[in-house]
């Protein structure tokens, strides 16, 4: 079998490539990645010759060369950091919307058997203190990132409705695990704590997120390709939900670092309060359920960052530290927890 994977040098994409080749070592994977700041070839070291990494922007011509003969397409490529989308939304619209359309068009021309469009729970917007998002929840994104992913979902849906391209859309909760670029919450808190730097927490840290270990998500994506119904949406979640502050305390506890490292800063604009997914449809139709508990997954994640100091040092380079200082250093500090 031949797979085309986009964004496979990023966090979820590289974990998916590793997962797939471990489970299906004879399959071939063409991995297209623009290799932006978050696309790291080091995430793919040690893979078999059946994997080929190609530097390519999905918004640019030439996709057919790599698409031809593909059985499954797994589309991870996206600009994905909410904070960056607030500062500069244009690249999010270009890559996430136009890039997705270009990829879908190439898949249509090449008659792929399954196109898995990997999306996010952020397309639904925010919940109050109760309830869960279902696949029928109206799309109501609150950040430029969420809006760009919602738009790409609708483009993907249109290619099924109009052209009968066998598209399946998955919407996952927050992922965590190895190889995640440390601008994201768990690796940022972990790597800052490892060097005893301040851990910046927005507002009161009361926002609630649902967390899934990345390999559980990867298995769900395989099940979506094999058992999912074209044209359908599947929520992929774990049911394990915590406030941001609870996550930070869990990380500090596993690392043996003091709570005094927490630094409360003014919240970002439009920060969604709570996400929670109803994943019953995926569990029923895809014959899937998560295997990793929150406690075990978080411990494995922290152990990985602690054991891979060279990888951490390479990505937490001067450019990253400059970005970090600009993102959090300019925010007003809240001296005491509200």
VENFENUR-V370533 format. One record per helix or strand. SS is the DSSP state (A for helix, B for strand). FROM is the first residue (numbers start at 0). LEN is the number of residues. If there is no record, write none. Layout:
SS,FROM,LEN
SS,FROM,LEN
//
This chain:
B,1,5
A,10,13
B,27,6
A,40,4
B,50,5
A,62,5
B,71,4
A,81,6
A,89,20
B,113,7
A,120,4
B,126,1
B,132,1
A,143,20
B,166,6
B,173,3
A,184,10
B,198,4
B,207,6
A,213,14
B,232,4
B,240,3
A,243,12
A,258,3
B,261,4
B,273,1
B,276,1
A,279,6
A,293,14
A,308,7
A,317,11
B,332,2
//
